[in-house]
Amino acid sequence: MNESKKKTRRRYGAELKQQILAECAEPGASVASIALSHGINANVVHKWRRQACGALPAIQAPAFVPLPLPPAACAPAPDIRTAPWRHHRLDVT
């Protein structure tokens, strides 16, 4: 590789990141189109979004939430008994 064309990792300031993340938070916003408009790969913006979500405090959800169920609307089905399948009819009691 030619030394004059050596690629370096771009660094983006916190203000630019916050501006782009704010644009992405708008309803109906497309991360890909916003990234493209700023000349940034969409994967980079997605990574910033994941990092920003990880920075928020985690909310602990309860492990078990009991839900009351209404009583059964119909009676249980009767037992169904079947005879061997060859030349026999089906008996339902």
C-alpha positions in Angstrom: 0.0 0.0 0.0 1.2 3.4 -0.8 2.0 5.5 2.3 0.5 8.6 0.8 -2.9 6.9 0.6 -2.9 5.3 4.1 -6.3 5.6 5.6 -6.7 6.8 9.2 -9.7 6.4 11.4 -11.9 9.4 11.4 -12.8 11.0 14.7 -16.1 12.9 15.2 -16.7 15.5 17.9 -19.3 15.0 20.6 -21.3 17.9 19.3 -21.6 16.4 15.8 -22.6 13.0 17.3 -25.3 14.6 19.5 -26.6 16.6 16.5 -26.8 13.4 14.3 -28.4 11.4 17.1 -31.0 14.1 17.6 -31.8 14.0 13.9 -32.1 10.2 14.1 -34.5 10.5 17.0 -37.0 12.5 15.0 -40.2 10.5 14.0 -39.9 9.0 10.6 -36.1 9.7 10.3 -33.9 7.3 8.3 -30.6 6.6 9.9 -29.1 5.7 6.6 -30.2 9.0 4.9 -29.1 11.1 7.8 -25.7 9.4 7.9 -25.3 9.8 4.1 -26.2 13.5 4.3 -23.3 14.0 6.8 -20.9 11.8 4.8 -20.8 9.1 7.5 -21.3 5.4 7.1 -24.7 4.3 8.5 -23.0 1.6 10.5 -21.1 4.2 12.5 -24.3 6.0 13.4 -26.0 2.8 14.4 -23.0 2.1 16.7 -23.4 5.6 18.2 -27.1 4.9 18.8 -26.3 1.6 20.6 -23.6 3.2 22.7 -26.0 6.1 23.6 -28.7 3.6 24.6 -26.2 1.6 26.7 -25.3 4.8 28.5 -28.8 5.2 29.9 -29.5 3.6 33.3 -31.0 0.1 32.9 -34.6 -0.3 34.1 -35.2 -3.5 36.1 -38.3 -5.2 35.0 -39.9 -7.6 37.4 -39.0 -11.2 36.8 -42.6 -12.4 37.2 -45.9 -10.4 36.8 -49.0 -12.4 37.8 -52.0 -11.8 35.5 -55.5 -12.6 36.6 -57.2 -14.9 34.0 -61.0 -14.9 33.4 -62.8 -18.2 34.1 -63.0 -20.6 31.2 -65.8 -19.6 28.7 -66.7 -23.2 27.7 -66.8 -26.6 29.3 -63.9 -29.0 28.8 -64.0 -31.3 25.8 -65.2 -34.8 26.5 -62.8 -37.8 26.2 -62.3 -39.0 22.7 -61.6 -42.6 22.3 -60.5 -44.2 19.1 -60.5 -47.8 18.0 -57.6 -49.2 15.9 -57.6 -47.5 12.6 -58.2 -50.5 10.3 -61.9 -51.2 9.4 -63.2 -49.7 12.6 -65.3 -46.7 13.2 -64.5 -43.9 15.5 -66.2 -44.0 18.9 -66.8 -40.7 20.6 -68.2 -40.8 24.1 
